[in-house]
Amino acid sequence: QVQLVESGGGSVQAGGSLRLSCAASGLTLSRYTMHWFRQAPGKEREFVAGLSWSGTNTRYGDSVKGRFTISTDNVKNTVYLQMNSLGSEDTAVYYCAAKYTRLSAVDTTPSRMNYWGQGTQVTVSS
């Protein structure tokens, strides 16, 4: 049984940083492209970052480029999202997602993910 469990969310002031973690069980990260999405109240789920199964390709949403970094620790089977220079616009529930693919490209479409975590809330106050 596949489980993705996010942690690390919380409240932070604008300009601050947080690191989210996604612990994966029941799957091997090196065989999945891993993603972070987020959803703010009243908005659609938005692609944030993705890392290909090969570890060679990363992709970021335009609104987070230069501020967020996705990485994995294949020994711990954990995906991370380092978030710096946070602003109020980053307030959302953040979700980890996995897609089984042998393609190297990172998919940004939520409906094409195979597995999802339960989400972790990030609140940025100005």
C-alpha positions in Angstrom: 0.0 0.0 0.0 1.4 3.3 -1.1 1.4 6.2 1.4 2.8 9.7 1.1 2.9 11.6 4.3 3.7 15.3 4.3 5.1 17.2 7.3 6.8 20.5 8.0 4.0 22.9 7.4 3.1 25.7 9.8 2.9 29.4 10.2 5.7 31.7 9.2 6.2 35.4 8.7 6.7 36.9 5.3 10.3 36.6 4.2 10.8 33.4 6.2 11.5 29.8 5.2 10.1 26.4 5.7 11.1 22.9 4.6 8.4 20.4 3.8 9.0 16.7 3.8 7.1 13.9 2.1 7.8 10.4 3.4 7.0 7.7 0.9 6.2 4.1 1.7 5.1 1.3 -0.5 7.0 2.8 -3.5 10.5 3.4 -4.5 11.2 7.1 -5.2 13.8 6.3 -7.9 10.9 4.8 -10.0 8.6 7.7 -9.7 8.5 11.4 -10.7 7.8 13.3 -7.5 5.8 16.5 -7.3 4.6 19.2 -5.0 1.3 21.0 -5.7 -0.6 23.5 -3.6 -4.2 24.7 -3.3 -5.3 27.9 -1.7 -9.0 28.4 -0.7 -11.2 28.9 -3.7 -8.5 28.2 -6.1 -7.5 25.3 -8.3 -4.7 23.0 -7.4 -1.4 24.5 -8.7 1.8 22.8 -9.7 4.7 23.9 -7.6 7.7 21.7 -8.3 8.6 18.4 -9.8 11.7 16.1 -9.9 12.0 13.3 -12.5 12.6 9.7 -11.5 16.1 9.9 -12.9 16.9 12.9 -10.7 18.1 14.8 -13.8 15.1 17.0 -14.5 13.4 19.6 -12.3 10.6 21.9 -13.1 9.1 24.8 -11.1 5.9 26.8 -11.3 6.6 30.4 -12.4 5.5 31.8 -9.1 8.1 29.9 -7.1 11.1 29.8 -9.4 14.3 31.0 -7.7 12.7 30.6 -4.2 11.7 26.9 -3.9 13.9 23.9 -4.3 12.7 20.2 -4.6 15.0 17.4 -3.7 14.9 13.8 -2.7 16.8 11.5 -0.3 16.4 8.0 -1.9 17.9 6.4 1.2 15.2 7.9 3.4 12.6 7.6 0.6 11.7 11.2 1.3 11.0 14.2 -0.9 11.7 17.7 0.3 10.5 21.2 -0.7 12.7 24.0 0.6 10.7 27.2 0.5 12.5 30.6 0.9 11.4 34.2 0.8 7.8 33.2 1.5 5.0 35.6 0.9 1.3 35.7 1.7 0.6 34.4 -1.8 2.3 31.1 -0.8 -0.4 30.4 1.8 -2.0 27.1 0.8 -2.3 23.4 1.6 0.7 21.7 0.0 0.5 18.2 -1.4 3.0 15.7 -2.4 2.2 13.5 -5.4 3.9 10.7 -7.3 3.6 9.6 -10.9 4.9 6.4 -12.2 6.6 7.1 -15.6 9.6 6.2 -17.5 9.6 9.6 -19.2 12.1 12.2 -18.0 9.8 15.1 -18.4 8.0 16.4 -15.3 4.2 16.4 -15.6 2.4 19.4 -14.2 -1.2 18.1 -14.4 -2.8 17.1 -11.1 -5.2 14.6 -12.7 -2.3 12.5 -14.1 -0.7 11.8 -10.7 -1.0 8.3 -9.4 -0.7 8.9 -5.6 -1.3 11.9 -3.3 -0.5 12.7 0.3 -3.0 14.2 2.7 -1.5 17.7 2.5 0.1 20.1 5.0 -1.0 23.7 5.7 1.4 26.5 5.1 0.3 30.0 6.3 2.4 33.1 5.7 1.5 36.2 7.5 2.6 39.7 6.4 
